Amino acid sequence: MKKIVCVGAWLSVMGLAQPGEEEIVVKEVFFTTDQSRENIDSPAVWHARDGRNLLFATSKVGHSVNVFDAENGAMVSRLGGLGSELGQFNRPNGIWVIDDYLLVVERDNRRVQVIYLPTMVGIATFGESELRKPYGLYVRPMGRGEYEVYVTDNYESPSEEIPADKDLDRRVNRYLLETAGSTADGEWEEAFGATSGNGRLYVVESVYGDPAHNRLLVAEELEDDIKGRQVKVYDFEGNFTGETFGQGIFKSQVEGIALYKISDLEGYWIVTDQGKIENWYHIFDRESFTHVGSFSGERTLNTDGVWLSQKSLSRFPHGVFYACDNDRAVSAFDLGDILTGLGLRLAE
């Protein structure tokens, strides 16, 4: 596969990147402040009504959510600290922003915490009764302040191994979150996971939904060329659809997932192939899951979580793709550079 070094969207104009090219390298626009000791895991962005654009990133060792300027990466503030009270965290991992709410999965508090973003105050927690070793989440808006929250749970056997197949039936938990301004309440609805066949979820973290196609994508992190290194597709009711994709393409651990929308039904999935030496982001067609290209950063490695925003910002007219860099920072890529460099469509 030919490799192109992409230093901007002008590559397509110069004829250096044509449709069908499979791998490019894209220069990062910026990195957030280096926090090498904090084990940075997952990012999310809030576009506030007052014009602020804030980038949040979980710090597993710092037991905090660190806040940066989403347009230049400068650190703004830090939320939390070690503890179990509202506003405190214990090894926060997955993170999600929707409307004016920030949801944070805390692995070692075994819960999800809800932060009301206008005040940056913790307002609720849920999941303590069901979750054992939670990692990632996806939030689906249902209207009128209600959301379905899907949380992955990477619980282990008593000997700290992957559970037996019959015990893989609670890999994803679904909650109903009801909100009203600065109040919120989460209620458990069900847990699911296949216990046989290709839908078994052995090692889970990242999850992402596509309501338009009734699909819930779960990254299978098991580093096994037969059972793992692929994305497994469920529906929102918790049924395995029989579809998987990415086998033979992923070489390392399948990690963060993001969705780029071209229309109500069209777009691209971006899925991380997490490596410490070579770290790639593979792009798949939203509808067919056909692999359409891959890119890496010039410096970004060992990516856990990612976040994609299609909001036009001054430095990112076509939107921005954020990726965690080697546990120490978050890097930002111009989506125009990525998609035009690969000869792919941009949303109008």
C-alpha positions in Angstrom: 0.0 0.0 0.0 1.3 3.4 -1.0 1.9 5.9 1.8 1.4 9.6 1.3 2.6 12.2 3.8 -0.3 14.6 4.1 0.5 18.1 5.3 -2.8 19.7 4.5 -5.9 19.6 2.4 -3.9 21.1 -0.5 -2.7 17.6 -1.3 -5.8 16.8 -3.2 -5.5 20.0 -5.2 -1.8 19.1 -6.0 -2.9 15.7 -7.2 -0.8 13.9 -4.6 -3.8 12.1 -3.0 -6.2 10.3 -5.2 -9.3 8.2 -4.5 -8.3 4.7 -3.7 -5.1 5.5 -1.9 -5.2 3.5 1.3 -2.8 5.0 3.8 -1.7 8.6 4.5 0.1 10.4 7.3 -1.7 13.5 8.5 0.1 16.3 10.4 -1.5 17.2 13.8 -2.7 20.8 14.1 -1.9 20.8 17.9 -1.3 18.8 21.0 -2.7 19.6 24.4 -0.4 20.3 27.3 1.8 17.3 28.0 0.7 15.3 31.0 2.9 12.3 30.9 2.3 11.1 34.4 -1.5 11.3 34.3 -2.4 8.4 31.9 -4.8 10.4 29.7 -7.5 8.1 28.2 -10.5 9.6 26.4 -11.6 13.0 25.1 -14.9 14.7 24.5 -15.9 18.2 23.4 -18.6 20.6 24.5 -19.7 23.5 22.2 -21.4 25.8 24.8 -24.2 28.2 23.9 -22.0 31.1 25.0 -19.4 30.3 22.3 -16.9 28.4 24.4 -15.4 25.3 22.9 -14.0 23.0 25.6 -12.1 19.8 25.3 -12.4 17.3 28.2 -10.0 14.4 28.8 -10.0 11.8 31.5 -6.9 11.4 33.6 -6.8 7.8 35.1 -3.9 8.4 37.4 -4.8 12.0 38.2 -8.4 10.9 39.0 -9.7 14.0 37.2 -11.2 15.3 34.1 -8.8 17.9 32.6 -10.3 20.8 30.6 -8.6 22.4 27.6 -9.4 25.0 25.0 -10.8 22.9 22.1 -9.3 25.3 19.5 -5.7 25.5 20.6 -5.1 22.8 23.3 -4.3 25.2 26.2 -5.3 23.9 29.6 -8.2 25.7 31.2 -8.9 23.9 34.4 -9.2 20.5 36.2 -12.3 18.8 37.5 -12.4 16.4 40.4 -9.7 14.5 42.4 -9.6 11.1 44.1 -12.7 10.2 46.0 -16.3 8.8 45.8 -18.3 12.0 46.4 -20.1 13.9 43.7 -17.5 15.8 41.7 -14.7 13.3 42.6 -13.4 10.4 40.6 -11.6 7.1 40.9 -9.8 6.1 37.7 -12.1 7.8 35.2 -12.0 6.2 31.8 -14.8 6.6 29.1 -16.3 10.0 28.6 -19.2 11.5 26.7 -20.7 15.0 26.1 -24.3 15.4 25.0 -26.2 18.7 25.2 -25.2 20.3 28.5 -24.1 17.0 30.3 -20.8 15.3 30.7 -20.9 11.6 31.5 -17.8 10.0 33.0 -17.3 6.2 33.5 -15.3 5.6 36.7 -13.7 2.1 36.6 -12.8 1.9 40.3 -15.9 3.6 41.7 -17.9 1.3 39.4 -20.3 3.9 38.3 -21.1 6.6 35.7 -21.1 10.2 37.0 -23.1 13.1 35.4 -21.6 16.6 35.4 -23.8 19.6 34.6 -21.6 21.6 32.3 -22.9 25.1 32.7 -21.8 24.9 36.4 -19.2 22.1 36.1 -20.8 20.4 39.1 -21.5 16.7 39.6 -25.2 16.1 39.9 -25.8 12.3 39.8 -24.2 8.9 39.7 -25.6 5.6 38.6 -24.6 2.0 37.9 -23.1 1.2 41.3 -25.3 -1.8 41.8 -24.6 -3.5 38.4 -21.2 -2.4 37.1 -18.1 -4.3 38.0 -15.3 -3.0 35.8 -16.8 -0.4 33.5 -14.8 1.3 30.8 -16.6 2.9 27.8 -20.0 4.4 27.0 -22.2 5.7 24.3 -25.2 8.0 24.9 -28.3 8.0 22.6 -30.7 11.0 22.8 -34.3 9.9 23.1 -36.0 13.4 23.4 -37.5 15.4 26.2 -34.3 15.2 28.4 -34.1 11.4 28.2 -31.1 9.4 27.0 -30.2 5.8 26.7 -26.7 5.2 28.0 -24.8 2.0 27.0 -21.8 1.1 29.2 -19.3 -1.6 28.6 -18.2 -3.8 31.5 -14.9 -5.6 31.2 -15.5 -7.7 34.4 -13.2 -10.8 34.9 -13.5 -14.2 36.4 -12.5 -14.8 40.0 -9.0 -15.8 38.7 -8.9 -12.4 36.8 -9.2 -13.9 33.4 -11.7 -13.5 30.6 -15.0 -15.1 31.8 -16.4 -18.4 30.4 -18.6 -17.9 27.4 -21.8 -18.5 29.5 -20.8 -15.5 31.6 -20.3 -13.0 28.8 -24.0 -12.0 28.9 -23.5 -8.7 30.7 -20.7 -7.1 28.6 -23.0 -4.1 27.9 -25.4 -2.4 30.3 -28.2 -0.1 29.2 -29.5 2.7 31.4 -32.3 5.3 31.0 -31.0 8.7 32.0 -33.6 11.3 32.8 -32.5 14.9 33.1 -34.1 18.3 33.9 -31.7 21.2 34.0 -29.2 20.6 36.8 -30.9 17.3 38.0 -30.5 13.8 36.6 -31.4 10.2 37.5 -30.1 7.0 35.9 -32.0 3.7 36.0 -30.8 0.3 34.9 -32.8 -1.3 32.1 -30.9 -4.4 30.9 -27.5 -6.1 30.3 -26.6 -8.1 27.2 -23.9 -9.9 25.3 -23.8 -13.0 23.1 -22.6 -16.2 24.8 -21.8 -18.1 21.6 -20.9 -17.5 18.0 -19.1 -14.5 16.5 -20.9 -12.0 18.7 -19.1 -12.9 21.9 -17.5 -9.9 23.5 -14.2 -11.0 25.2 -12.4 -7.7 26.0 -14.6 -4.6 25.7 -14.2 -0.8 26.1 -15.2 1.4 23.2 -18.8 1.5 22.0 -20.6 3.7 19.5 -24.2 3.8 18.2 -25.8 4.7 14.9 -29.6 5.1 15.5 -30.3 5.7 11.8 -29.2 2.1 11.1 -30.2 0.6 14.5 -26.5 -0.4 15.1 -24.4 -0.4 18.2 -20.7 -1.0 17.4 -18.6 -2.6 20.1 -14.8 -2.8 19.7 -13.4 -6.3 20.4 -10.0 -5.6 22.0 -8.9 -9.2 22.3 -5.6 -9.4 20.4 -6.5 -12.6 18.6 -6.7 -12.9 14.8 -9.8 -15.2 15.0 -11.9 -14.0 17.9 -10.6 -10.4 18.2 -9.2 -7.5 16.3 -12.6 -6.5 14.9 -15.7 -4.5 15.5 -18.9 -6.5 16.4 -22.3 -5.0 15.5 -25.3 -5.2 17.8 -28.6 -3.5 17.6 -30.0 -1.1 20.2 -32.1 -3.9 21.7 -29.0 -5.9 22.6 -29.1 -8.5 19.8 -26.0 -9.4 17.8 -26.7 -8.7 14.2 -24.3 -11.3 12.8 -22.1 -8.6 11.3 -18.5 -7.9 12.2 -15.9 -5.9 10.3 -12.2 -5.1 10.3 -10.7 -8.6 10.6 -7.4 -8.7 8.8 -7.1 -4.9 8.8 -6.5 -4.3 12.5 -3.0 -5.3 13.5 -3.0 -4.2 17.1 -5.8 -3.4 19.6 -9.2 -2.1 18.4 -9.9 1.1 20.4 -11.8 4.4 20.0 -14.7 4.7 17.5 -16.1 7.9 15.9 -18.8 8.5 13.3 -18.5 11.2 10.5 -21.9 12.0 9.0 -22.3 13.0 5.4 -26.1 12.7 5.4 -28.8 11.1 7.6 -27.6 7.7 6.4 -24.2 8.2 4.7 -20.8 8.7 6.3 -17.7 7.1 7.6 -16.7 5.2 10.7 -13.2 6.0 12.1 -11.8 3.2 14.3 -8.5 3.2 16.1 -5.8 0.5 15.6 -3.9 1.2 18.8 -0.1 0.6 18.5 2.9 2.0 20.3 5.1 1.8 17.2 2.5 2.1 14.4 -0.8 3.7 15.3 -3.5 3.8 12.6 -7.1 5.1 12.2 -9.0 2.9 9.8 -12.0 4.4 7.9 -15.0 2.3 6.9 -18.1 3.2 4.9 -21.0 3.9 7.4 -23.5 1.7 5.6 -21.5 -1.3 4.2 -18.5 -1.3 6.6 -16.2 -1.4 3.5 -12.7 -0.3 4.3 -12.0 2.9 2.4 -8.7 4.1 3.8 -6.4 4.6 6.8 -4.4 7.4 8.2 -1.9 8.0 11.0 -0.5 11.1 12.7 3.0 12.3 12.3 3.6 11.9 16.1 0.4 10.5 17.7 0.8 7.0 19.0 -0.9 4.5 21.3 -4.4 6.0 21.0 -7.1 5.0 23.5 -10.2 7.2 23.1 -11.1 9.5 20.2 -13.8 12.2 19.6 -15.1 13.8 16.4 -16.8 17.1 16.0 -18.2 18.4 12.7 -18.7 21.9 14.0 -16.8 24.4 12.0 -14.2 26.2 14.1 -11.8 29.0 13.0 -8.8 26.5 12.7 -10.9 23.6 11.7 -13.4 24.7 9.0 -14.5 21.1 8.2 -14.4 19.9 11.9 -11.9 18.2 14.0 -10.8 14.7 15.1 -9.3 14.4 18.5 -7.2 11.4 19.6 -5.4 10.6 22.8 -1.6 10.5 22.3 0.4 7.9 24.2 -1.3 8.4 27.6 0.1 12.0 27.8 -2.0 14.4 25.7 -4.7 14.8 23.1 -3.9 15.6 19.5 -6.2 17.4 17.1 -6.5 16.7 13.3 -8.3 18.8 10.7 -11.0 16.6 9.3 -10.6 18.3 5.9 -7.0 17.2 5.8 -8.0 13.6 6.6 -10.9 13.2 4.2 -9.5 15.1 1.2 -6.1 13.4 1.7 -7.8 10.1 1.2 -10.0 11.3 -1.6 -13.2 10.9 0.5 -16.3 13.0 0.6 -16.8 15.9 2.9 -20.2 16.8 4.3 -21.7 19.9 2.7 
